[in-house]
Amino acid sequence: MRSIFLATVAAGVLAAGGSTAATLTFEDYSHGDIVTSVNLEGGVTAAVTANGNSSSSPDQAWIFDTSLSGTRDPDLEAPFTTDGEVYDISPGNALIIQESPNTAADDDGRGGWITFTFSQAITFLGFDFLDDGDVVVTDNNDNSATVGTPRGSAFDNYFTSSGLLNWTNVTQLTFSFGRDSGAIDNLSYEIAPIPLPASLLLLLAGIGALGFAGRGRKTV
């Protein structure tokens, strides 16, 4: 039975290498929280940095609760529209560049960028964008995509690219708002399995072989 147990352990270790698909939301935060790092699935973390184009910007990424009303940034208050039609879209918390030197979350409409630097390479699948401008996301492999509309609108807008990008081996993402405002949400990703070292595989195989050999020498 020992050899069977060892073989089962080895199989379990090998099976643990499967990828994990998940979505990074910001629902565990409160309106006005400053975000400098985030935790992803599988123990992966990401440092978060921001830079606003305003000279008075504190250059920080803040949480904006879109379900609130009477905020300093009504363009980010739900409900949102898509293609000119009103839908009951209330995405909850989203991430903005805090550009105003005050205690109320406000992206101030002057643009800037937010960067995520990951502790381990991920596969980036897409994200959601809120507001009436556009945002350009790029990664460390020179992949680039624009989400939103360059025309602008009198309405709050909701755009999504989640599940569409499929960028692999991503260690850094930068979301550039140009001179516009907006918020990002629901970053979809997969964490690639960490390959087991060849030495570990050989060790597991050797332990299993010893188990079988020991069983063969056992007398009844």
Sine and cosine of phi, psi and omega as CSV:
sin_phi,cos_phi,sin_psi,cos_psi,sin_omega,cos_omega
0.00,0.00,-0.47,0.89,-0.04,-1.00
-0.88,0.47,-0.67,0.74,-0.01,-1.00
-0.90,0.43,-0.62,0.79,0.03,-1.00
-0.91,0.42,-0.66,0.75,0.03,-1.00
-0.88,0.48,-0.70,0.72,-0.01,-1.00
-0.90,0.43,-0.64,0.76,0.04,-1.00
-0.90,0.44,-0.60,0.80,0.03,-1.00
-0.91,0.42,-0.67,0.74,0.05,-1.00
-0.86,0.50,-0.71,0.70,0.00,-1.00
-0.88,0.48,-0.68,0.73,0.01,-1.00
-0.90,0.44,-0.62,0.79,0.02,-1.00
-0.90,0.44,-0.65,0.76,0.03,-1.00
-0.90,0.43,-0.68,0.74,0.00,-1.00
-0.91,0.41,-0.63,0.78,-0.02,-1.00
-0.93,0.37,-0.41,0.91,-0.03,-1.00
-0.94,0.34,-0.09,1.00,-0.05,-1.00
-1.00,0.08,0.11,0.99,-0.02,-1.00
-0.94,0.35,0.47,-0.89,-0.01,-1.00
-0.97,0.25,0.39,-0.92,-0.03,-1.00
-0.84,-0.54,0.88,-0.48,0.06,-1.00
-1.00,-0.04,0.67,-0.74,-0.04,-1.00
-0.37,-0.93,0.10,-0.99,0.03,-1.00
-0.75,-0.66,0.77,-0.64,0.06,-1.00
-1.00,0.03,0.93,-0.36,0.11,-0.99
-0.96,-0.29,0.06,-1.00,-0.01,-1.00
-0.84,-0.54,0.48,0.88,-0.10,-1.00
-0.97,0.25,-0.22,0.97,0.02,-1.00
-1.00,0.09,0.02,1.00,0.00,-1.00
-0.97,-0.24,0.10,-0.99,0.08,-1.00
-0.89,-0.45,0.41,-0.91,0.02,-1.00
-0.80,0.60,0.81,-0.59,0.01,-1.00
1.00,-0.05,-0.07,1.00,0.05,-1.00
-0.91,0.40,0.61,-0.80,0.09,-1.00
-1.00,-0.03,0.77,-0.63,-0.06,-1.00
-0.94,-0.34,0.88,-0.47,0.05,-1.00
-0.91,-0.41,-0.26,0.97,0.05,-1.00
-0.37,-0.93,0.39,-0.92,0.03,-1.00
-0.69,-0.72,0.44,-0.90,0.05,-1.00
-0.96,-0.28,0.78,-0.63,0.06,-1.00
-0.97,-0.26,0.04,-1.00,0.06,-1.00
-0.91,0.42,0.39,-0.92,0.09,-1.00
0.94,0.34,0.32,0.95,0.03,-1.00
0.98,0.18,0.11,0.99,0.04,-1.00
-0.98,0.19,0.65,-0.76,0.04,-1.00
-0.85,-0.53,0.23,-0.97,0.07,-1.00
-0.59,-0.80,0.74,-0.67,0.14,-0.99
-0.99,0.16,0.66,-0.75,-0.05,-1.00
-0.89,-0.46,0.84,-0.54,0.06,-1.00
-0.81,-0.58,0.45,-0.89,-0.02,-1.00
-0.62,-0.79,0.44,-0.90,0.04,-1.00
-0.56,-0.83,0.89,-0.46,0.04,-1.00
-1.00,-0.04,0.49,-0.87,0.00,-1.00
-0.97,0.24,-0.24,0.97,0.02,-1.00
-0.97,0.24,0.66,-0.75,0.02,-1.00
-0.92,0.40,-0.34,0.94,0.01,-1.00
-0.99,-0.11,0.06,1.00,-0.04,-1.00
-0.92,0.39,0.69,-0.72,0.11,-0.99
-0.97,0.25,-0.04,1.00,0.03,-1.00
0.82,0.57,0.85,0.53,0.00,-1.00
-0.69,-0.73,0.46,-0.89,0.13,-0.99
-1.00,-0.10,0.80,-0.60,-0.06,-1.00
-0.85,-0.52,0.37,-0.93,0.10,-0.99
-1.00,0.04,0.72,-0.69,0.10,-0.99
-0.87,-0.50,0.83,-0.55,0.02,-1.00
-1.00,0.01,0.96,-0.27,-0.08,-1.00
-0.95,0.32,-0.18,0.98,0.01,-1.00
-0.99,0.14,-0.15,0.99,0.00,-1.00
-0.99,0.17,0.32,-0.95,0.11,-0.99
-0.77,-0.63,0.35,-0.94,-0.01,-1.00
0.95,0.31,0.44,0.90,0.02,-1.00
-0.99,0.10,0.02,-1.00,0.08,-1.00
-0.98,0.20,-0.09,1.00,-0.06,-1.00
-0.72,-0.69,0.97,0.24,-0.07,-1.00
-0.90,0.44,-0.34,0.94,0.05,-1.00
-0.91,0.42,-0.27,0.96,0.01,-1.00
-0.95,-0.31,0.27,0.96,0.05,-1.00
-1.00,-0.08,0.77,-0.63,0.01,-1.00
-0.95,0.32,0.34,-0.94,0.11,0.99
-0.99,0.13,0.33,-0.95,-0.02,-1.00
-0.96,-0.27,0.27,-0.96,0.01,-1.00
-0.90,-0.44,0.34,-0.94,0.10,-0.99
-0.65,-0.76,0.78,-0.63,0.01,-1.00
0.83,0.56,0.58,0.81,0.07,-1.00
0.98,0.19,-0.03,1.00,0.02,-1.00
-0.95,-0.31,0.62,-0.79,-0.03,-1.00
-0.99,0.10,0.80,-0.61,0.08,-1.00
-0.85,-0.52,0.34,-0.94,0.02,-1.00
-0.99,0.10,0.92,0.39,-0.02,-1.00
-0.97,-0.23,0.93,-0.37,0.05,-1.00
-0.76,-0.64,1.00,-0.05,-0.18,-0.98
-0.98,0.21,-0.04,1.00,0.00,-1.00
0.98,0.20,-0.70,-0.72,-0.05,-1.00
-0.97,0.25,0.58,-0.81,0.11,-0.99
-0.64,-0.77,0.15,-0.99,-0.08,-1.00
-0.93,-0.36,0.76,-0.64,-0.01,-1.00
-0.81,-0.59,0.22,-0.97,0.22,-0.98
-1.00,0.01,0.87,-0.49,0.06,-1.00
-0.98,0.20,0.92,-0.39,-0.07,-1.00
-0.96,-0.29,-0.24,0.97,-0.05,-1.00
-0.98,-0.18,0.68,-0.73,0.00,-1.00
-0.99,0.15,0.85,0.53,0.05,-1.00
-0.68,-0.74,0.00,-1.00,-0.10,-1.00
-1.00,-0.03,0.00,1.00,0.02,-1.00
-0.98,-0.19,0.72,-0.69,-0.01,-1.00
-0.89,0.46,0.83,-0.56,-0.06,-1.00
-0.34,-0.94,0.85,-0.53,-0.02,-1.00
-1.00,0.09,-0.18,0.98,0.23,-0.97
0.92,0.39,-0.05,1.00,0.10,-0.99
0.93,0.37,0.43,0.91,-0.01,-1.00
-0.91,-0.41,0.01,1.00,0.12,-0.99
0.99,0.16,-0.26,-0.97,-0.07,-1.00
0.74,-0.67,-0.38,-0.93,-0.02,-1.00
-0.54,-0.84,0.39,-0.92,0.10,-0.99
-0.80,-0.60,0.74,-0.67,-0.01,-1.00
-0.85,-0.52,0.69,-0.72,0.12,-0.99
-0.94,-0.33,0.81,-0.59,0.07,-1.00
-0.90,-0.44,0.91,-0.42,-0.17,-0.99
-1.00,-0.02,0.55,-0.84,0.02,-1.00
-0.97,0.24,-0.28,0.96,0.02,-1.00
-0.53,-0.85,0.56,-0.83,-0.02,-1.00
-0.88,0.48,0.64,-0.76,0.03,-1.00
-0.81,-0.58,0.19,-0.98,0.23,-0.97
-0.98,-0.21,0.86,-0.51,-0.06,-1.00
-1.00,-0.08,0.85,-0.53,-0.10,-0.99
-0.99,-0.16,-0.46,0.89,-0.01,-1.00
0.45,-0.89,-0.07,-1.00,-0.05,-1.00
-0.33,-0.95,0.12,-0.99,0.08,-1.00
-0.95,-0.32,0.54,-0.84,0.04,-1.00
-0.78,-0.62,0.69,-0.73,-0.04,-1.00
-0.87,-0.49,0.67,-0.74,0.14,-0.99
0.84,-0.54,-0.17,-0.98,-0.17,-0.98
-0.94,-0.34,0.30,0.95,0.05,-1.00
-0.93,-0.37,-0.66,-0.75,0.09,-1.00
-0.52,-0.86,0.28,-0.96,0.04,-1.00
-0.67,-0.74,0.64,-0.77,0.03,-1.00
-0.95,-0.33,0.84,-0.54,0.03,-1.00
-0.96,-0.29,0.72,-0.70,0.06,-1.00
-0.76,-0.64,0.38,-0.92,0.05,-1.00
-0.85,-0.53,-0.04,-1.00,-0.04,-1.00
-0.96,0.29,-0.13,0.99,0.02,-1.00
-0.97,-0.24,0.26,0.97,0.01,-1.00
0.93,0.37,0.31,0.95,0.20,-0.98
-0.96,0.28,0.58,-0.81,-0.04,-1.00
-0.54,-0.84,0.58,-0.81,0.05,-1.00
-0.49,-0.87,0.59,-0.81,0.06,-1.00
-0.96,-0.28,0.77,-0.64,0.02,-1.00
-0.84,-0.54,0.75,-0.66,-0.03,-1.00
0.86,-0.51,-0.39,-0.92,0.00,-1.00
-0.71,-0.71,0.74,-0.68,0.02,-1.00
-0.97,0.26,-0.18,0.98,-0.07,-1.00
-0.98,0.18,-0.45,0.89,-0.12,-0.99
0.98,0.21,0.14,-0.99,-0.07,-1.00
-0.28,-0.96,0.35,-0.94,0.08,-1.00
-0.99,0.13,-0.08,1.00,-0.07,-1.00
-0.93,-0.38,0.37,-0.93,0.17,-0.99
-0.96,0.28,0.69,-0.73,-0.08,-1.00
-0.82,-0.57,0.46,-0.89,-0.03,-1.00
-0.79,-0.62,0.85,-0.52,0.01,-1.00
-0.80,-0.60,0.52,-0.86,0.03,-1.00
-0.66,-0.75,0.61,-0.79,0.15,-0.99
-0.84,-0.55,0.22,0.97,-0.09,-1.00
-0.87,0.50,0.74,-0.68,0.01,-1.00
0.99,0.11,0.06,1.00,-0.11,-0.99
-0.94,-0.34,-0.44,0.90,-0.18,-0.98
-0.99,0.15,-0.78,0.62,0.07,-1.00
0.84,0.55,0.77,0.64,0.06,-1.00
-1.00,0.03,0.81,-0.59,-0.06,-1.00
-0.99,-0.15,0.34,-0.94,0.08,-1.00
0.82,0.57,0.72,0.70,-0.04,-1.00
-1.00,-0.06,0.84,-0.54,0.08,-1.00
-0.93,-0.38,-0.21,0.98,0.03,-1.00
-0.49,-0.87,0.67,-0.74,0.07,-1.00
-0.80,-0.61,0.70,-0.72,0.08,-1.00
-0.82,-0.57,0.81,-0.59,0.04,-1.00
-0.97,-0.26,0.92,-0.39,-0.05,-1.00
-0.96,-0.27,0.84,-0.55,-0.01,-1.00
-1.00,-0.07,0.03,1.00,-0.03,-1.00
0.87,0.50,-0.80,-0.60,0.08,-1.00
-0.96,-0.28,0.29,0.96,-0.01,-1.00
-0.98,-0.20,-0.01,-1.00,0.07,-1.00
-0.92,-0.40,0.01,-1.00,0.05,-1.00
0.53,-0.85,-0.02,-1.00,-0.04,-1.00
-0.57,-0.82,0.46,-0.89,0.05,-1.00
-0.90,-0.44,0.44,-0.90,-0.07,-1.00
-0.37,-0.93,0.30,-0.95,0.16,-0.99
0.77,0.63,0.89,0.45,0.07,-1.00
-0.97,0.24,0.91,-0.42,-0.03,-1.00
-1.00,-0.08,0.67,-0.74,-0.10,-1.00
-0.39,-0.92,0.24,-0.97,0.19,-0.98
-0.78,-0.63,0.60,-0.80,0.07,-1.00
-0.99,-0.16,0.87,-0.48,-0.01,-1.00
-0.92,0.39,0.59,-0.81,0.05,-1.00
-0.90,0.44,0.59,-0.81,0.06,-1.00
-0.99,0.12,0.88,-0.47,-0.03,-1.00
-0.87,0.49,0.68,-0.73,0.07,-1.00
-0.96,0.29,0.68,-0.73,0.04,-1.00
-0.87,0.49,0.58,-0.81,0.01,-1.00
-0.86,0.52,-0.55,0.84,-0.01,-1.00
-0.90,0.43,-0.59,0.81,0.01,-1.00
-0.93,0.36,-0.65,0.76,0.03,-1.00
-0.88,0.47,-0.66,0.75,0.03,-1.00
-0.91,0.42,-0.64,0.77,0.01,-1.00
-0.89,0.45,-0.70,0.71,0.01,-1.00
-0.89,0.46,-0.66,0.75,0.02,-1.00
-0.90,0.44,-0.65,0.76,0.00,-1.00
-0.91,0.41,-0.66,0.75,0.02,-1.00
-0.90,0.44,-0.66,0.75,0.03,-1.00
-0.89,0.45,-0.65,0.76,0.01,-1.00
-0.90,0.43,-0.64,0.77,0.04,-1.00
-0.89,0.46,-0.61,0.79,0.02,-1.00
-0.89,0.45,-0.70,0.71,0.03,-1.00
-0.91,0.42,-0.64,0.77,0.00,-1.00
-0.90,0.43,-0.66,0.75,0.00,-1.00
-0.90,0.43,-0.62,0.79,0.02,-1.00
-0.91,0.41,-0.58,0.81,-0.03,-1.00
-0.93,0.37,-0.47,0.88,-0.02,-1.00
-0.99,0.11,-0.22,0.98,-0.08,-1.00
-0.94,0.35,0.74,-0.68,0.03,-1.00
-0.98,-0.20,0.48,-0.87,0.01,-1.00
-1.00,0.03,0.00,0.00,0.00,0.00
